[in-house]
Amino acid sequence: MSGNPPIESGTDKFVGAKLHASPADRWTGDDQSETLSAAIAGCQLRDRDMQRRLYELCHEKAYRLCARMVGRQDAADVCQQTFLKVFQSIGSFAGRSSFMTWLFRIAANECLQHRRRTSRARVVNLADIEPPDRAPPATQRIHDRELLEMALARLDPELRCVFLLREVEELSYTQIADAVDLPEGTVASRLSRAREQLQRILTALAS
């Protein structure tokens, strides 16, 4: 299938505008720098300094996904568990996908497992993880944030995961498929369902 996303509705644009990471924070397969490559190689040799360096390079992006999947209250623990898994299994990373796509796969699995263990949905406070310098005016931010918190909290975790990877991290369909270990067609189907559900929820909440 093609990697082109469906035509966005007004609700899609609203959600996307509120959730997008800044260009500097996004990650694509072409962004693997020499510094990151050196850190990966060092980690594969179990170099503790390189483990710290890799954590410094990647922690913010992994934490952002965890916070929006499980909530800020549990994000630090889930993110820490993600990096433990990364360091345990980094020897198997062969570079067939970008490193961040591989890391997102581990983070997504940890988030989903955590949510299954807790067996209850928690409302994620987007205000806690929205950088102040990118925030809209206070009155609009409060209203929009409340709608998004309620709508996103009601999404099925697996739909929410692919939606965040697309709308926040702006990964391609291929990268998302690699990250969640699903066919691209299934990714497209889940994104479509997530958008439809969010549109229905936001419409109901705004009415």
Backbone as CSV, one residue per row, in Angstrom:
resi,resn,N_x,N_y,N_z,CA_x,CA_y,CA_z,C_x,C_y,C_z
1,MET,0.831,-1.189,0.000,0.000,0.000,0.000,0.862,1.233,0.000
2,SER,0.313,2.355,-0.349,1.078,3.585,-0.340,1.195,4.077,1.081
3,GLY,2.205,4.940,1.332,2.402,5.476,2.667,1.649,6.750,2.899
4,ASN,0.772,7.146,1.977,0.072,8.407,2.122,-1.047,8.296,3.140
5,PRO,-1.139,9.271,4.075,-2.211,9.224,5.067,-3.527,9.625,4.456
6,PRO,-4.660,9.249,5.093,-5.964,9.670,4.598,-6.118,11.182,4.687
7,ILE,-7.092,11.713,3.963,-7.382,13.132,4.046,-7.839,13.460,5.455
8,GLU,-7.278,14.514,6.024,-7.584,14.852,7.397,-8.899,15.612,7.502
9,SER,-9.660,15.297,8.534,-10.841,16.085,8.856,-10.424,17.242,9.730
10,GLY,-11.387,18.126,10.026,-11.096,19.236,10.916,-10.658,18.755,12.281
11,THR,-11.252,17.658,12.748,-10.877,17.112,14.043,-9.450,16.588,14.018
12,ASP,-9.052,15.927,12.916,-7.682,15.437,12.794,-6.693,16.590,12.901
13,LYS,-6.985,17.687,12.215,-6.079,18.822,12.232,-5.997,19.431,13.622
14,PHE,-7.129,19.479,14.322,-7.155,20.010,15.684,-6.271,19.166,16.597
15,VAL,-6.448,17.853,16.528,-5.674,16.960,17.378,-4.201,17.039,17.013
16,GLY,-3.910,17.004,15.717,-2.522,17.056,15.280,-1.825,18.320,15.717
17,ALA,-2.518,19.449,15.611,-1.917,20.729,15.974,-1.575,20.766,17.456
18,LYS,-2.369,20.103,18.277,-2.137,20.137,19.714,-1.080,19.140,20.160
19,LEU,-0.825,18.099,19.363,0.048,17.035,19.814,1.402,16.995,19.136
20,HIS,1.566,17.617,17.972,2.805,17.483,17.232,4.015,17.908,18.053
21,ALA,5.063,17.101,17.971,6.336,17.500,18.531,6.954,18.560,17.624
22,SER,7.851,19.350,18.182,8.530,20.338,17.356,9.454,19.621,16.389
23,PRO,9.816,20.261,15.249,10.706,19.595,14.291,11.998,19.107,14.925
24,ALA,12.518,19.859,15.897,13.778,19.464,16.527,13.631,18.199,17.345
25,ASP,12.405,17.914,17.820,12.177,16.751,18.674,11.804,15.508,17.898
26,ARG,11.421,15.660,16.619,10.993,14.501,15.852,12.200,13.700,15.393
27,TRP,11.943,12.469,15.065,13.022,11.549,14.687,12.616,10.800,13.446
28,THR,13.493,10.743,12.468,13.241,9.936,11.280,14.416,9.002,11.076
29,GLY,14.269,8.101,10.129,15.318,7.119,9.883,16.613,7.727,9.408
30,ASP,16.589,8.988,8.924,17.798,9.627,8.422,18.557,10.383,9.496
31,ASP,18.014,10.377,10.747,18.575,11.217,11.784,19.639,10.538,12.625
32,GLN,20.040,9.317,12.285,20.999,8.603,13.104,22.383,9.200,12.899
33,SER,22.829,9.981,13.870,24.084,10.703,13.772,25.259,9.795,14.094
34,GLU,26.454,10.318,13.824,27.656,9.575,14.183,27.733,9.391,15.692
35,THR,27.281,10.404,16.432,27.294,10.313,17.891,26.416,9.173,18.369
36,LEU,25.204,9.083,17.810,24.299,8.009,18.193,24.858,6.660,17.767
37,SER,25.393,6.582,16.556,25.959,5.314,16.075,27.097,4.851,16.975
38,ALA,27.929,5.810,17.424,29.031,5.465,18.324,28.502,4.964,19.672
39,ALA,27.436,5.597,20.148,26.845,5.178,21.422,26.257,3.779,21.306
40,ILE,25.583,3.498,20.187,25.016,2.157,19.972,26.123,1.113,19.960
41,ALA,27.196,1.403,19.208,28.311,0.460,19.122,28.933,0.229,20.495
42,GLY,29.068,1.300,21.275,29.628,1.163,22.612,28.736,0.337,23.522
43,CYS,27.430,0.544,23.412,26.489,-0.234,24.227,26.540,-1.712,23.879
44,GLN,26.750,-2.010,22.614,26.848,-3.413,22.210,28.095,-4.073,22.786
45,LEU,29.072,-3.235,23.193,30.264,-3.734,23.872,30.144,-3.604,25.388
46,ARG,28.931,-3.225,25.857,28.628,-3.072,27.283,29.461,-1.987,27.953
47,ASP,29.725,-0.930,27.212,30.447,0.227,27.750,29.461,1.085,28.543
48,ARG,29.686,1.237,29.851,28.750,1.965,30.702,28.664,3.442,30.335
49,ASP,29.773,4.040,29.943,29.745,5.445,29.529,28.869,5.629,28.292
50,MET,28.957,4.692,27.365,28.138,4.774,26.160,26.671,4.495,26.465
51,GLN,26.401,3.677,27.476,25.016,3.480,27.895,24.425,4.785,28.414
52,ARG,25.206,5.493,29.220,24.739,6.795,29.713,24.541,7.770,28.562
53,ARG,25.443,7.730,27.580,25.337,8.635,26.435,24.095,8.318,25.609
54,LEU,23.829,7.043,25.394,22.651,6.654,24.630,21.384,7.103,25.351
55,TYR,21.375,6.929,26.659,20.222,7.357,27.459,20.005,8.864,27.303
56,GLU,21.072,9.640,27.372,20.966,11.096,27.221,20.421,11.475,25.847
57,LEU,20.826,10.750,24.823,20.412,11.073,23.461,18.946,10.713,23.193
58,CYS,18.453,9.658,23.825,17.158,9.101,23.437,16.071,9.184,24.504
59,HIS,16.449,9.522,25.720,15.501,9.470,26.825,14.284,10.355,26.602
60,GLU,14.483,11.581,26.134,13.360,12.518,26.009,12.279,11.990,25.078
61,LYS,12.683,11.426,23.962,11.708,10.933,22.995,10.993,9.688,23.509
62,ALA,11.736,8.808,24.168,11.100,7.617,24.737,10.143,7.998,25.863
63,TYR,10.550,8.950,26.694,9.706,9.368,27.812,8.413,10.005,27.309
64,ARG,8.513,10.788,26.236,7.317,11.444,25.712,6.271,10.414,25.299
65,LEU,6.705,9.353,24.634,5.757,8.307,24.245,5.183,7.623,25.482
66,CYS,6.041,7.306,26.437,5.568,6.633,27.653,4.574,7.507,28.408
67,ALA,4.863,8.796,28.520,3.982,9.684,29.268,2.609,9.760,28.640
68,ARG,2.548,9.758,27.324,1.260,9.865,26.652,0.547,8.519,26.548
69,MET,1.268,7.453,26.818,0.625,6.135,26.808,0.138,5.724,28.192
70,VAL,0.937,5.977,29.229,0.597,5.480,30.564,0.370,6.582,31.583
71,GLY,0.639,7.841,31.227,0.484,8.940,32.172,1.805,9.271,32.841
72,ARG,1.925,10.516,33.247,3.182,10.983,33.827,3.518,10.259,35.128
73,GLN,2.511,9.873,35.865,2.736,9.229,37.159,3.573,7.964,37.019
74,ASP,3.358,7.204,35.937,4.056,5.935,35.744,5.110,5.993,34.644
75,ALA,5.195,7.123,33.945,6.064,7.193,32.764,7.529,6.951,33.089
76,ALA,8.009,7.510,34.207,9.428,7.353,34.540,9.779,5.888,34.749
77,ASP,8.918,5.153,35.456,9.190,3.739,35.702,9.161,2.931,34.405
78,VAL,8.168,3.212,33.558,8.056,2.470,32.300,9.218,2.810,31.377
79,CYS,9.620,4.073,31.373,10.754,4.483,30.538,12.039,3.821,31.035
80,GLN,12.215,3.763,32.346,13.388,3.093,32.896,13.417,1.616,32.501
81,GLN,12.271,0.967,32.572,12.184,-0.428,32.170,12.484,-0.588,30.690
82,THR,12.045,0.390,29.887,12.343,0.379,28.454,13.841,0.366,28.210
83,PHE,14.574,1.233,28.901,16.018,1.300,28.673,16.739,0.073,29.233
84,LEU,16.230,-0.514,30.290,16.804,-1.777,30.755,16.692,-2.838,29.666
85,LYS,15.518,-2.900,29.025,15.326,-3.856,27.928,16.221,-3.510,26.740
86,VAL,16.357,-2.205,26.467,17.230,-1.778,25.366,18.653,-2.269,25.596
87,PHE,19.180,-2.031,26.803,20.564,-2.417,27.076,20.734,-3.940,27.104
88,GLN,19.702,-4.653,27.514,19.775,-6.112,27.539,19.783,-6.714,26.139
89,SER,19.065,-6.070,25.219,18.874,-6.674,23.894,19.557,-5.918,22.761
90,ILE,20.337,-4.898,23.084,20.910,-4.069,22.019,21.884,-4.852,21.141
91,GLY,22.395,-5.949,21.657,23.266,-6.779,20.829,22.560,-7.343,19.612
92,SER,21.222,-7.429,19.681,20.455,-7.960,18.553,20.075,-6.883,17.551
93,PHE,20.359,-5.617,17.882,20.024,-4.545,16.935,21.003,-4.595,15.772
94,ALA,20.454,-4.830,14.571,21.306,-5.015,13.395,21.222,-3.865,12.412
95,GLY,20.451,-2.829,12.745,20.386,-1.663,11.872,19.466,-1.815,10.684
96,ARG,18.573,-2.825,10.695,17.650,-2.984,9.568,16.576,-1.895,9.567
97,SER,16.312,-1.317,10.723,15.455,-0.135,10.831,16.240,0.924,11.582
98,SER,15.711,2.135,11.673,16.407,3.147,12.460,16.403,2.738,13.922
99,PHE,17.376,3.211,14.659,17.464,2.833,16.061,16.242,3.294,16.839
100,MET,15.744,4.515,16.566,14.602,5.016,17.315,13.345,4.221,17.005
101,THR,13.198,3.730,15.790,12.067,2.854,15.483,12.150,1.591,16.331
102,TRP,13.361,1.051,16.457,13.580,-0.141,17.284,13.294,0.173,18.749
103,LEU,13.756,1.330,19.225,13.515,1.711,20.620,12.028,1.943,20.871
104,PHE,11.345,2.598,19.915,9.911,2.818,20.062,9.155,1.489,20.174
105,ARG,9.630,0.467,19.465,8.973,-0.838,19.554,9.054,-1.366,20.982
106,ILE,10.233,-1.257,21.592,10.396,-1.717,22.968,9.548,-0.868,23.915
107,ALA,9.575,0.455,23.730,8.800,1.342,24.593,7.305,1.062,24.467
108,ALA,6.829,0.879,23.248,5.401,0.607,23.040,4.993,-0.697,23.720
109,ASN,5.827,-1.728,23.595,5.522,-2.997,24.247,5.470,-2.853,25.763
110,GLU,6.416,-2.109,26.317,6.432,-1.900,27.770,5.196,-1.126,28.223
111,CYS,4.802,-0.124,27.445,3.609,0.655,27.794,2.353,-0.206,27.764
112,LEU,2.209,-1.007,26.725,1.022,-1.850,26.603,0.983,-2.908,27.707
113,GLN,2.132,-3.479,28.020,2.187,-4.465,29.097,1.838,-3.816,30.431
114,HIS,2.323,-2.603,30.635,2.021,-1.893,31.882,0.525,-1.640,32.011
115,ARG,-0.089,-1.207,30.921,-1.523,-0.924,30.972,-2.321,-2.201,31.210
116,ARG,-1.878,-3.301,30.646,-2.578,-4.552,30.895,-2.437,-4.978,32.360
117,ARG,-1.241,-4.740,32.914,-1.031,-5.112,34.317,-1.885,-4.260,35.254
118,THR,-1.955,-2.985,34.969,-2.729,-2.112,35.859,-4.220,-2.305,35.655
119,SER,-4.606,-2.793,34.466,-5.989,-3.147,34.128,-7.001,-2.033,34.367
120,ARG,-6.536,-0.800,34.278,-7.466,0.323,34.370,-6.851,1.502,33.627
121,ALA,-7.685,2.209,32.934,-7.221,3.357,32.162,-7.044,4.553,33.083
122,ARG,-5.973,5.271,32.852,-5.745,6.498,33.598,-5.763,7.668,32.637
123,VAL,-6.267,8.787,33.097,-6.279,9.981,32.271,-4.885,10.567,32.240
124,VAL,-4.375,10.802,31.054,-3.049,11.385,30.891,-3.183,12.895,30.839
125,ASN,-2.475,13.571,31.697,-2.523,15.021,31.730,-1.520,15.574,30.732
126,LEU,-1.994,15.966,29.569,-1.097,16.468,28.531,-0.404,17.742,28.964
127,ALA,-0.986,18.486,29.896,-0.352,19.721,30.363,0.998,19.425,30.998
128,ASP,1.124,18.246,31.602,2.362,17.898,32.289,3.518,17.688,31.334
129,ILE,3.212,17.405,30.054,4.286,17.086,29.116,4.285,18.015,27.911
130,GLU,3.487,19.060,27.933,3.467,20.023,26.844,4.463,21.130,27.154
131,PRO,5.533,21.286,26.382,6.514,22.323,26.651,5.870,23.706,26.677
132,PRO,6.135,24.521,27.704,5.482,25.824,27.838,5.704,26.749,26.647
133,ASP,6.893,26.674,26.021,7.166,27.616,24.934,6.375,27.301,23.681
134,ARG,5.693,26.123,23.639,4.875,25.810,22.473,3.391,25.846,22.828
135,ALA,3.068,26.292,24.028,1.689,26.255,24.480,0.891,27.420,23.924
136,PRO,-0.410,27.196,23.602,-1.284,28.265,23.150,-1.732,29.113,24.331
137,PRO,-2.505,30.189,24.106,-2.993,31.018,25.206,-3.703,30.193,26.263
138,ALA,-3.640,30.674,27.525,-4.072,29.876,28.665,-5.520,29.407,28.566
139,THR,-6.458,30.294,28.240,-7.867,29.906,28.223,-8.131,28.855,27.166
140,GLN,-7.558,29.025,25.994,-7.735,28.030,24.929,-7.046,26.725,25.305
141,ARG,-5.859,26.829,25.916,-5.109,25.643,26.272,-5.879,24.788,27.274
142,ILE,-6.484,25.429,28.252,-7.235,24.690,29.266,-8.397,23.947,28.622
143,HIS,-9.147,24.638,27.771,-10.311,24.016,27.139,-9.881,22.876,26.226
144,ASP,-8.918,23.130,25.342,-8.469,22.112,24.397,-7.842,20.924,25.123
145,ARG,-7.086,21.219,26.165,-6.411,20.161,26.895,-7.418,19.219,27.557
146,GLU,-8.454,19.799,28.122,-9.470,18.973,28.766,-10.133,18.028,27.760
147,LEU,-10.441,18.562,26.570,-11.048,17.718,25.542,-10.104,16.588,25.127
148,LEU,-8.837,16.930,24.904,-7.877,15.923,24.463,-7.609,14.881,25.540
149,GLU,-7.517,15.320,26.778,-7.276,14.375,27.861,-8.388,13.333,27.919
150,MET,-9.623,13.819,27.846,-10.751,12.895,27.929,-10.838,12.006,26.700
151,ALA,-10.625,12.585,25.520,-10.749,11.809,24.281,-9.644,10.765,24.159
152,LEU,-8.401,11.160,24.385,-7.288,10.223,24.239,-7.336,9.129,25.290
153,ALA,-7.790,9.470,26.490,-7.867,8.463,27.551,-8.871,7.366,27.225
154,ARG,-9.828,7.667,26.342,-10.856,6.679,25.999,-10.470,5.797,24.824
155,LEU,-9.367,6.122,24.170,-8.927,5.290,23.046,-8.349,3.969,23.552
156,ASP,-8.599,2.909,22.793,-7.947,1.642,23.057,-6.428,1.858,23.031
157,PRO,-5.676,1.289,23.985,-4.229,1.523,24.038,-3.491,1.225,22.743
158,GLU,-3.880,0.168,22.035,-3.175,-0.171,20.801,-3.457,0.846,19.701
159,LEU,-4.684,1.386,19.670,-4.991,2.457,18.719,-4.247,3.724,19.104
160,ARG,-4.210,3.978,20.378,-3.547,5.185,20.869,-2.062,5.170,20.527
161,CYS,-1.444,3.994,20.639,-0.014,3.879,20.358,0.308,4.269,18.920
162,VAL,-0.382,3.668,17.951,-0.076,3.990,16.555,-0.442,5.439,16.237
163,PHE,-1.491,5.945,16.878,-1.892,7.337,16.651,-0.797,8.287,17.132
164,LEU,-0.232,8.039,18.311,0.806,8.911,18.847,2.083,8.829,18.016
165,LEU,2.434,7.628,17.568,3.631,7.495,16.731,3.475,8.260,15.424
166,ARG,2.245,8.312,14.907,2.002,9.046,13.667,1.878,10.547,13.911
167,GLU,1.037,10.926,14.860,0.693,12.332,15.028,1.686,13.116,15.873
168,VAL,2.355,12.461,16.810,3.331,13.162,17.643,4.731,13.028,17.059
169,GLU,5.150,11.786,16.834,6.512,11.559,16.342,6.611,11.691,14.826
170,GLU,5.454,11.679,14.136,5.388,11.802,12.677,6.212,10.732,11.959
171,LEU,6.133,9.503,12.471,6.754,8.386,11.786,5.940,8.037,10.549
172,SER,6.611,7.481,9.562,5.920,7.004,8.373,5.164,5.721,8.706
173,TYR,4.284,5.312,7.803,3.557,4.070,8.007,4.538,2.894,8.121
174,THR,5.581,2.909,7.322,6.577,1.834,7.358,7.289,1.801,8.698
175,GLN,7.673,2.975,9.207,8.359,3.033,10.494,7.444,2.578,11.637
176,ILE,6.171,2.978,11.575,5.230,2.542,12.614,5.062,1.029,12.549
177,ALA,4.942,0.502,11.345,4.803,-0.953,11.192,5.991,-1.678,11.809
178,ASP,7.205,-1.142,11.606,8.393,-1.734,12.216,8.336,-1.618,13.741
179,ALA,7.886,-0.453,14.224,7.894,-0.197,15.668,6.906,-1.076,16.420
180,VAL,5.742,-1.325,15.829,4.722,-2.119,16.539,4.616,-3.536,15.996
181,ASP,5.478,-3.865,15.038,5.558,-5.225,14.487,4.220,-5.668,13.904
182,LEU,3.680,-4.812,13.026,2.421,-5.091,12.346,2.569,-4.783,10.861
183,PRO,1.749,-5.390,10.006,1.752,-5.023,8.585,1.287,-3.569,8.417
184,GLU,1.747,-2.926,7.363,1.356,-1.538,7.118,-0.157,-1.400,6.973
185,GLY,-0.789,-2.401,6.380,-2.237,-2.338,6.232,-2.943,-2.302,7.580
186,THR,-2.430,-3.049,8.550,-3.020,-3.035,9.887,-2.777,-1.700,10.564
187,VAL,-1.597,-1.125,10.352,-1.301,0.204,10.890,-2.291,1.226,10.341
188,ALA,-2.506,1.185,9.032,-3.444,2.125,8.407,-4.854,1.936,8.968
189,SER,-5.251,0.683,9.156,-6.575,0.408,9.692,-6.715,0.939,11.113
190,ARG,-5.689,0.743,11.925,-5.754,1.223,13.316,-5.746,2.748,13.383
191,LEU,-4.969,3.376,12.517,-4.968,4.841,12.477,-6.337,5.369,12.085
192,SER,-6.944,4.721,11.110,-8.274,5.145,10.677,-9.284,4.997,11.809
193,ARG,-9.224,3.874,12.505,-10.139,3.656,13.628,-9.888,4.654,14.749
194,ALA,-8.614,4.944,15.017,-8.287,5.906,16.073,-8.833,7.285,15.730
195,ARG,-8.664,7.707,14.482,-9.159,9.023,14.070,-10.677,9.083,14.145
196,GLU,-11.330,8.009,13.694,-12.789,7.982,13.735,-13.293,8.054,15.178
197,GLN,-12.658,7.289,16.051,-13.076,7.299,17.454,-12.839,8.664,18.093
198,LEU,-11.673,9.246,17.827,-11.383,10.563,18.397,-12.364,11.609,17.882
199,GLN,-12.685,11.525,16.613,-13.632,12.490,16.050,-14.993,12.372,16.724
200,ARG,-15.432,11.135,16.921,-16.725,10.935,17.580,-16.697,11.439,19.029
201,ILE,-15.605,11.108,19.729,-15.505,11.496,21.135,-15.423,13.013,21.275
202,LEU,-14.577,13.637,20.448,-14.412,15.089,20.530,-15.690,15.816,20.145
203,THR,-16.391,15.294,19.135,-17.646,15.900,18.737,-18.674,15.831,19.878
204,ALA,-18.718,14.663,20.519,-19.659,14.493,21.643,-19.280,15.385,22.811
205,LEU,-17.973,15.504,23.101,-17.544,16.318,24.223,-17.754,17.808,23.980
206,ALA,-17.629,18.200,22.707,-17.748,19.622,22.383,-19.195,20.063,22.234
207,SER,-20.124,19.110,22.125,-21.519,19.463,21.884,-22.225,19.867,23.176
